[in-house]
C-alpha cells in the first residue's frame, strides 16, 4: 500500500470517528461513558437509596456541592426510586447527574399547585447542568381526583441556561415539563402528559424524543403538547422538535399560543392520529395571529396532514427549515458535551 492510499484510508476513518464523537449517530454515541469522558472529571459523589454510597438522598448530594463551584462534579444516582423533591440552586453549576437509566433511576414526588415552581418534583436553576438516564415523575394526577384544571403537577422545571438531558423521562399530566428559560437540549427523552405538558419560554431543541399523550377527560379543554411563551420578536425562545414521534390516547393540538410571538416547530417527526386536524390553537393568546410561528417540516404519519391546519400555521420549505434542524438553534456546539 502506497503512502497516498494509507493517508486516504486514515482520513476516512478519522472523519467517521469525528462524526461519531459529535453525535451524528446519536443512538451509539450519546451514552453515559461518552458523556463521562467529555465532562472529564475525577470527582464522583455516589447516591444509593440503600445506603451503599456517600448519600441516601439526591438533595443531600447536591447540597454537598460548594456554592460557586467551577469544576464538573458527577453525582451518580444509582438504581432505585428516590421519593423526594430535588432542587439544584443557582449557585451550584457544573453538575452531571448520572442515573442508571430511565425507569431504573427515578425521582418521584406528588404535588399539585397553582404555582408551577412549587409543584415541581425536580427543579434546576444552575447553569451548566447535565442529566443522563433518570426519570422525573410527579404522581399528583395519577389515580387521584384532579383538584382543578388550573393546578399543575410539574415533573421538572428547567430554569437555567446551558442545560441538557440525555435519555431521561418526564412523567405527569398537566404541565409536565416547565421549560422555563435558557437554552436547553433534550436527546432521546420520553415526555408524557395531557394539557400544556411542555411549556415555558425556553430556547430548546428536542432531538429524537418520544412524546406520549394521555387525554385527561376530567377537564373540558382540548389538551396540547406545547404552550410556548414568547412575547416579542426580539426573544430567541422557541421549542424545536426534530426526528421524534408524537402518539398516544385521545386528541390534542401540537401547540397553543401562550404569547403573541409563540414559536414551535416540528420537523421530521412522526405524528399519529392523536393530533387533531387543526393542529394549532391560539386560545391562550387571543387576537391577531400574524406574529405566531407554528410550523411543521417534512413530518409524516396520520396526524401530519396539512389540510385543515390552522390558517396561520406554516409548512416550511427547505430554506426556511435550516435554522431549526441542528444544535445551532441553541448555539449547542459552544457548550454541549455531545450533540446530534
N, C-alpha and C positions, 0 to 999 in steps of 0.2 A: 504493500500500500504506500503510495507516494505521500509526501507531506501535505499537498493540497487536499487530497481525499481525506486524510486524517483530520485536517483542520475543519473541513466541511462537516464531517460527522460530529466532531466535538461541538461545533456551533449549533447544530440541530439539537443535540442533547441538552446543551446549555439553555437554549431558549425554551425548550419544553419544560425543563426544571424551573426556569424563571416564571413561566406562566403558572405552574402548579403552586409556586410559593405565593404568588399574588392571588391565588384562589380562583383561577379560571375553571378549575374542575372542583367546585366547592365541596361536593359530597366527599371527596377523597382528601381534601386539604384542610379545610377549616374544622379541625378536631382539637381535642384537648392537648395532645402533645405539641402540635404546631403552635397553638396559642401560648403554651408554656415556654416554648423555645423563643418565640418572638418577643414575649414580655421580658424574658431574661432576668430573672431574679432568683436569689438564693434563699429568700425568706419565705417560709410557708407556715401558716397557722392552721392547725387541724381542728375541725369541729366534728364531734361524734356524739350522736344522741344517746349513746350507751356509755359515755364517759371514757372512751378509749383515746381521746385526743387532748388538745390543750384546753378546749372549752366544750360544754354541752349545748350551748345556745349560739346561734348565729350572731345575735346582737352583742353578746359578750365579746366575741371575737372582733367585731367591728369596733367596739368601744376601746379595745386594746391598741388600735392603730393610733399613733400620736397625731394630734392636730397639726396641720401644716405639713403632713407627710409629702415627700417629694420623690420617693422611690417606690417602684411597684412592689406590692405585697400580695402573695397568693393566700386566699382563705379557702382551704379545701373543705367543703361541706360534704361529708360522707353520706352514704346511702341512709335514708330514713325520713321520717316525717317530723318536721320541726314546727310545733304549734306555737307561733309567736308572731308579733308584728315586728318588722325589721326596718330600721331607718339608717341610711348612710348619710350623715350630716355633711354640710358644705365644706367643712374644714378637714375632711378625710378623703382626699383624692388618691388616685393610683392604687385602687383595689381591684384585683382579679378574683372574683368569687367563682370558684370552680366546683361544680357538683359532679355526681356520678351518672348523670343522665336524667332527662325529664321523665317523670314517672318513678324514678328511683330516689332522687333527692327532691323533697317537696317542702316548701314553706307555706303554711296554711293558717288562715285566720277566718273569722266570721263576724262581719260588722257592716251595717248599713248606716248611711248618714247623708244629710243634705250637703255636707261639706266633703268634697271628694278627697281632700288630703287626710281627713280624719278616718275615713273608712279603709284606706289603703293597707293591704297586707304588707306590701313592700314599697318602700319609698327611697329613691336615690336622689340626693341633691348635691352630690360631689362630682366634679368633672373627672374625666379620665377613669371611667369605671367600665369594667368588662365582666359579664356573667356568661357561664357556659354550663349547659346540662342541668338546669334547675327548673322546677315547676313552681309557679307563684299562683296561689289559689285563694279566692275569697268565697267561702261557703254560705254566706248570708242568705242568698236567694235560692239555694239548692234544697228543695224539700221543705222550705219554710215559707209561710204566708208572706207575700210581699207587703211591706208596710205602706209604700206609696211609690208611684211611678217617678216621683221627684227625688227619691232617695236612691243613692247609688251604692254599689258594693265593689269598690275598686280592688283589683288584684295587684296592680303595680302602678305607681306614679313615677314617671321619669322626668325630673325637673332640673337637669344639669346638661352642660354641653359635653360633647365627646363621650357618648355612652353607647356601648354595643352589647347586644345579646346574641349568643350563638346557641342553637339547639335548645332553646328554652320554651316553656309553655306558660300561658296566661289564661286562667280559668275563672270565669264568673258569669254573670248575666248582664245586668245593667251597668254600663260604664266599666268594662273590664280593664282596659289599658288606657290610663291617663297619660298620654304623650304630651306632657305639659309644655316644655320649652327646651330649646337647644337642638343640637344636631345628633341624630341617633341612627343606629344601624341594627336591623333585626335580620338574622340569617337563619333559615331553616327552623323557624319558630312556629308553634301551634297556638292559635288565639281563638278562644271560644266565647260567645256571648249572644245577646239578642238586640239590645237597644243601645245605639251610640257606643258600641263597645270598643272602638278605637277613636279616641277624641283628644282634643287639645290643640295647641298651636306650635307643635314641634316641627322641625325640618328633618324629615325622617324617610329612610329608604327601607322597605320591607322586601327582602330578597328570598324567593323560594319558600314563602311562608304559607302555611295551611290555615285557612280561616273557616271555622265551623260555626254555623248559625243555628241557634235554638230559639225559635219564635216563642215569645212569652205571651200566652193567651190571657194572662191576668190583667193586662193593660190594653187599652183601646187603640193606642197609636201603632202605626206600622214601624217596625224596627229598621235600623240602618247599620251598616257595617262601620261607617265612619261619620264623625261630626267634627270637621276640621275648622278651627277658628283662625281666620286671617282677616284682619280689619283694614289693611292698607296695601296698596300696590308696592309700597317700599319694603314690606316684610318679605323675608326669604322663606317663610314657613310653608309647609305643604307635606302631604303624605303621598309617597310613590310606592306602588306595589308592582313588582316585576317577577315574572316566572313562578307565580304561586297558584293557588286554587281557592275558590270560594264555593262552599257547598253546605248542605245542612237540612234543617226541618223548618218548613214554613216559608213565607215570603218576606224579603227585606229589600231596601234600597242599597245601592252601593255607597251612597252617602247623602247627607243632608247638610245644607249650608249652615254653618254656625259662625257667621261673619260675612260681610258683604263681598269679600275677596277670597272666600274659601277656595282652597286648591287641593284637588285629589286626582291622581292619575293611576289607572290600572293598565298595565302593559304586559303582553304575552302571558295573560292569566286565564286559567280555566274558570268559567262562570257557569255554575249549574242553574237549573230552573228555579232555584230558591231566589234568584234575583228577579224582581218584578220588572215588567216590560219598560216602565218609565225610567227605571234605573237610578234617577236622582230626584231630590226634592229640596226646596228652599224654605220649608215652613218655619225654620228657626231664624231665618233672616228674610222676612217678607219685604216686598218691594221690588226694585229693579234687579234683574238677574244678569245685567250686561257685564259685570265685573267678576262673576263666578267663573272658576276654571275647573270644571268637572269633565274629565276626559278619559278616553279609552284608546288603546293602540294594539291592534292585532290580538285582541282577546278572542277566545273560542269557547265552545260549549253551548248548551241550550239556552243559557241566560245572557248570551253575548250579542243578541240581535240588535242592530241599530234602529230598526223600525219600532216606533212607539217611544223612543227615548225622549227625555225632557228636551225641549227645544233649544235651551241654552248650552246643553252638553255638546262635547266635541268628539269626533272620531279623528284622531291625529294622523297626519301623513308622516313619512319617514323623517323629514327635516324637522318638523315640529316636535317629534318624539325624542330626538337626540339628547337634549339636556336632562332628560329624566331616566335614562336607561342604565346609568352607571353610578358608582360612588362619587363621581364628580358633583352630583347634585348636593352632596353633603360635605364636599371637599375631603372625602374619606381617605385619599391617598396621603394626606398630611398627618393623619392621626390614628387610623385603624391598624391594628396588628396584622389583620388579614382581611381580604375582601374578595368579592366575586370577580 
